[in-house]
Amino acid sequence: MKRYLVLAVLASIAISWTVFAEDRPMAGRAEQQTKPTERQNIELAHQQLELKAQSDEVAFQQKMRELQLEKQRIEIEKQRAAIQPMPGQPPRPGMQPPSGGPWGGHGCPMSRHCARGIAFLMTLCFMLHILLAIWVYQDIRKRNTGSGIWIVITLLAGLFGAALYALVRIGDKPSA
């Protein structure tokens, strides 16, 4: 009977050992199956945090660009307001509003006077050309020599054309 008892104890140990051995790997397999899932959840949460950080960084950079553009716009508006007053506002003391036109519309206070002076000089030169051409015409008629080409030369070249006509005239002998 002792043999049966020892055999039963050994059989129960062997059975429990096999059951325990089978349960143990099953438990390990269950832990292995849950660990990757937990690990995947942790990795997923980590990736989501990185993505959130990147999107926050992009949003921050975009906001900084918007602020820089706004700052540049304000500076440009200040410069524009310093140069030219806004419509409906009186001009600042000491500032002349820019005048349009081809003769220096850059806000120079002397531009109108310069334009008048240049116009006066051009008119004076034109009148001088006309007077010299009239003198050449009268001299040609009085001397009854020469050609009408000298009138055109004097009109185009002005004082130089009249001087050239005078040099040619000196070389001619006056007709009686």
NORDAQUI-V927609 format. One record per helix or strand. SS is the DSSP state (helix for helix, strand for strand). FROM is the first residue (numbers start at 0). LEN is the number of residues. If there is no record, write none. Layout:
ss->{SS	SS}
from->{FROM	FROM}
len->{LEN	LEN}
This chain:
ss->{helix	helix	helix	helix}
from->{1	110	148	158}
len->{82	33	9	13}
